Each structure stands twice: as structure tokens, then as C-alpha cells.
Amino acid sequence: MCESAVEAGVPAEGTAAAFSASMPAAYARVYGESEVVEHAAIVGRRALQPAHVELWRSLPTGGSVLCVVADDHPGFLSMVSAVLYLHELDVVTAQIYCRKRNDGVAEAVDFFWVRPVQHAVHQGEPEIASIKRVLGELVVRQACPDPIAPRKRTVEGEALPLARVFFETGPLRAGNYVLVVEALDFPGLLMSVARVLHRQKLDVLASDIRTEGTRVHDRFTVADTLGEPLSPDRLAAIRAAVVVALRAGMEEP
């Protein structure tokens, strides 16, 4: 968990002064008045959203600084890192803060200096909107687990598999690789899949993260990091590695 400001004496929400007072002391040592005003406005635009992601600075080197705002909880930083990785953004550095709002909620206000990995193209607002959407879905997914649902589901008497992992056949015929992951949700699922794809030396070109009840239906368009075609044996190895990671995650208490 990150350092938290003391709530006592914090003025009413909605002003830059209130925002600065609610932040830890380390924040005030880094940022000046004009920057605090900008950050307070970003945090205010979160409103009731589960997570908010906004571009704060574009860097002359081609990278950017993203501000991520959400309720703080264990594993949130790993969740953000996974989402950025899936969008082919490399985190160069990060500043992690946590403020205590007047309603008592601990709110993460994090800044990430990112740059596109390899030859990925930074998409600007559409990419940031995608990061925000995926992160918001994951925050909601983690905050609203099914506390009593058994690990095995049945529909009309038929058992649903714990996990299905496969490559869509249509794109394969065109030389494209779309990996589909259908599984019971668990904390860290996205990070587990992202790590497997990284170890398999794959770039994620696009992702579609969806939750359907207590199950996830995620799609990842991937490619070999060197641009080589993926052989049937390699496709099978990728699928098997993802299945192993999912089973390990679902078996954890």
C-alpha cells in the first residue's frame, strides 16, 4: 500500500488546495502550484468512474505521462502494469501516491512515464480510452467477486469447463493470431496471461477484455516479437502455457 495523507484538517473537496492537502508530503516536494491545479482537475474528472486514465504530459522523446486514478487496493499497481503492457507501453518510471478523501476512501493517484515498446505506434486518445476501459472493467471485476459461487458451473445440466484457450481459426487462415481465453475469473488473471505471452516472446497488438457474469472472455491479437510466423507446434505450446497459468491461478485459495 502507498503512503497516505492524514485526513484531519483537510479542507472541503473540490479545490486544488484541498487536493494538495489530501496528498502525502512527498507529493508536495515534487510538484508546484500549477501542476497541483492540473492534477486536481484530472482527479476531479474521475467522478464516479471505477478508474480514470488521462494524458498529463506528452514528452519530446515520443513518450507520455499518464495519470491513473482509482480506489487504492492490494494488487492495483500490478493490474495497471498489466494493462499498460497489453497496450504495448513500457513503463520508464512511475510515481505512486495515495490520498485519503474526506469520505475515508483511499484513492490512488499514480503517474506513469510510458513509451511505446519497439515499433508500436502510440495511438493517443483512442489508446488512452482503451486503457481506461480495460482498467475500469478489471477494477469492477475485482471489487465485485462472487463470494459463494462454486468453481464449476453448470448450464442446463452440462458442466462448463474451468478454462478454454484457443486460437480463432478464421484469422489463422489469414496469417493472424487471435488468442481467446475463456475462464472463471480470479484476481491476477490478466497479469498471469500477460506474463505467459511475454515469456513466449509475443507482442500483444490488440486486446478485448470482457466479463460475462463470473467468467471472462478475453481476446488477444498477438504476433511474434521478431515477426516470424507461428508454427502449429508453437501455437500449441502457447495455448498449453496459458492453460497451465490459468489452472494455477484458479487453484489458489
C-alpha positions in Angstrom: 0.0 0.0 0.0 1.2 3.5 -0.7 1.9 6.4 1.8 -1.3 8.1 2.9 -2.0 11.6 4.0 -3.7 12.4 7.3 -7.3 13.2 6.8 -7.5 15.6 9.8 -7.6 19.3 8.8 -8.2 18.6 5.1 -10.4 21.3 3.6 -13.5 20.6 1.6 -13.1 18.6 -1.6 -13.2 20.3 -5.0 -10.2 22.7 -4.8 -6.6 22.4 -5.6 -5.7 23.3 -2.0 -7.9 20.5 -0.7 -6.4 18.1 -3.2 -2.8 19.1 -2.2 -3.6 18.8 1.5 -5.0 15.3 1.0 -1.9 14.1 -0.7 1.2 12.7 1.1 4.1 15.1 1.9 6.3 13.5 -0.8 3.9 14.8 -3.5 4.3 18.5 -2.4 8.1 18.2 -2.6 7.8 17.2 -6.3 5.1 19.4 -7.7 4.4 23.1 -7.8 1.2 25.1 -7.7 0.3 25.0 -11.4 0.9 21.2 -11.6 -1.2 20.7 -8.5 -4.1 22.5 -10.2 -3.7 20.3 -13.3 -3.6 17.1 -11.2 -6.6 18.1 -9.1 -8.6 18.7 -12.2 -7.7 15.2 -13.5 -8.7 13.6 -10.2 -12.0 15.6 -10.3 -12.8 14.3 -13.7 -12.8 10.7 -12.3 -16.2 11.5 -10.7 -17.9 8.1 -10.0 -15.9 6.1 -12.6 -14.2 2.9 -11.3 -11.0 4.1 -12.8 -9.8 7.2 -14.7 -6.8 7.4 -17.0 -5.7 10.7 -18.6 -2.8 12.1 -20.5 -1.0 14.6 -18.4 2.1 15.3 -20.5 3.4 14.5 -23.9 7.2 14.1 -23.9 9.5 15.3 -26.6 11.1 11.8 -26.8 7.8 10.4 -28.0 6.6 9.1 -24.7 4.0 10.5 -22.4 3.0 10.8 -18.7 -0.3 9.1 -17.8 -2.3 9.9 -14.6 -4.2 6.9 -13.3 -6.9 7.5 -10.6 -8.8 4.8 -8.8 -9.7 3.5 -5.3 -6.5 2.0 -3.9 -6.4 -1.7 -3.2 -3.8 -4.5 -3.0 -2.6 -5.5 -6.4 -3.7 -2.3 -8.1 -0.2 -1.4 -9.3 0.2 -4.9 -10.9 -3.1 -4.5 -12.5 -2.2 -1.2 -14.1 1.2 -2.6 -15.2 -0.5 -5.5 -16.9 -3.0 -3.2 -18.8 -0.1 -0.9 -20.0 1.8 -4.0 -21.1 -1.2 -5.2 -23.1 -1.3 -1.9 -24.8 2.4 -2.2 -25.7 3.5 0.6 -23.4 6.8 0.3 -21.5 6.8 2.0 -18.0 10.0 4.0 -17.8 9.3 5.4 -14.3 6.4 5.8 -12.0 5.3 8.0 -9.1 2.8 6.3 -6.8 0.7 8.3 -4.4 -2.3 7.6 -2.2 -4.6 10.2 -0.7 -7.3 10.0 1.9 -10.5 11.5 0.7 -13.0 13.2 3.0 -15.3 10.2 2.7 -12.5 8.0 4.1 -11.7 6.2 0.8 -8.0 5.7 0.0 -7.6 6.9 -3.6 -4.5 6.0 -5.7 -3.2 8.9 -7.8 -0.4 7.4 -9.9 1.8 8.9 -12.6 3.4 6.6 -15.3 6.1 7.7 -17.7 5.5 5.4 -20.6 6.8 4.9 -24.1 5.7 2.5 -26.9 7.7 -0.7 -27.0 9.8 -1.5 -30.0 8.0 -0.2 -33.1 4.5 0.1 -31.6 2.6 3.3 -32.6 1.2 5.5 -29.8 -2.5 6.0 -30.6 -3.1 9.0 -28.4 -6.7 9.5 -27.2 -8.1 6.2 -28.6 -5.3 4.2 -26.9 -5.9 6.0 -23.6 -9.6 5.4 -23.8 -8.9 1.7 -24.3 -6.5 1.6 -21.3 -9.2 3.4 -19.2 -11.9 1.0 -20.3 -9.9 -2.2 -19.7 -8.7 -1.0 -16.3 -12.2 0.0 -15.3 -13.5 -3.4 -16.2 -10.8 -5.1 -14.1 -11.4 -2.8 -11.1 -15.1 -3.7 -11.2 -14.3 -7.3 -11.7 -12.1 -7.4 -8.6 -14.4 -5.3 -6.5 -17.5 -7.5 -7.2 -16.4 -11.1 -6.9 -19.0 -13.9 -6.5 -18.4 -14.9 -2.9 -20.4 -18.2 -2.9 -20.3 -19.4 -6.5 -18.7 -22.8 -6.9 -15.7 -23.2 -9.1 -17.6 -25.5 -11.5 -20.7 -24.1 -13.2 -23.5 -25.9 -15.0 -25.9 -24.7 -17.7 -28.9 -27.0 -18.3 -27.1 -29.8 -16.5 -23.9 -29.5 -18.6 -20.6 -28.8 -16.9 -18.8 -25.7 -18.1 -15.0 -26.1 -18.5 -12.9 -24.2 -16.0 -10.9 -22.7 -18.9 -11.0 -22.7 -22.6 -8.0 -21.4 -24.5 -7.8 -21.5 -28.3 -6.7 -19.6 -31.4 -9.6 -18.4 -33.7 -9.4 -20.4 -36.9 -10.6 -17.6 -39.2 -7.7 -15.2 -38.5 -5.3 -18.1 -38.7 -6.1 -18.7 -42.3 -5.1 -15.1 -43.0 -1.9 -15.4 -41.0 -3.2 -13.6 -38.0 -3.2 -14.9 -34.4 -6.1 -14.2 -32.1 -5.9 -16.0 -28.8 -9.2 -16.5 -26.9 -9.2 -17.1 -23.2 -12.5 -18.1 -21.5 -12.2 -18.9 -17.8 -13.6 -18.4 -14.3 -12.4 -15.0 -13.1 -9.8 -14.8 -10.4 -7.6 -11.9 -9.1 -4.5 -11.5 -11.3 -5.9 -13.4 -14.3 -4.8 -10.7 -16.7 -1.3 -10.5 -15.3 -1.0 -14.3 -15.5 -1.9 -14.3 -19.2 0.3 -11.2 -19.9 3.3 -12.9 -18.3 2.9 -16.1 -20.3 2.7 -14.1 -23.6 5.8 -12.2 -22.6 7.7 -15.4 -21.8 6.5 -16.8 -25.2 8.1 -13.8 -26.9 4.9 -12.5 -28.2 3.7 -8.9 -28.8 0.1 -8.0 -28.0 -1.2 -6.0 -30.9 -4.7 -5.6 -29.5 -6.9 -6.9 -26.7 -10.5 -7.1 -25.8 -11.2 -7.8 -22.1 -14.8 -8.8 -21.2 -16.5 -10.1 -18.2 -19.7 -12.2 -18.5 -21.1 -12.9 -15.1 -18.3 -14.7 -13.2 -16.4 -15.7 -16.3 -14.1 -13.8 -18.5 -14.0 -13.8 -22.3 -10.7 -12.2 -23.4 -9.2 -11.9 -26.8 -5.6 -11.1 -27.6 -4.2 -10.4 -31.1 -0.6 -11.5 -30.8 2.5 -11.7 -33.0 6.0 -13.0 -32.7 8.3 -10.3 -31.5 10.6 -10.9 -34.5 7.7 -11.0 -37.0 8.1 -14.8 -37.6 5.1 -16.9 -38.4 3.8 -19.1 -35.6 4.0 -22.8 -36.4 1.3 -25.2 -35.2 3.7 -26.6 -32.6 4.3 -23.2 -31.2 0.6 -22.3 -31.2 0.0 -25.5 -29.2 2.8 -24.6 -26.8 1.4 -21.1 -26.2 -2.1 -22.5 -25.6 -0.7 -25.1 -23.1 1.3 -22.5 -21.2 -1.8 -20.2 -20.8 -3.9 -23.2 -19.6 -1.3 -24.1 -17.0 -1.2 -20.5 -15.7 -5.0 -20.3 -15.5 -5.3 -23.6 -13.7 -2.6 -22.5 -11.2 -4.5 -19.2 -10.6 -7.9 -20.9 -10.1 -6.4 -23.4 -7.7 -5.0 -20.8 -5.3 -7.2 -20.3 -2.2 
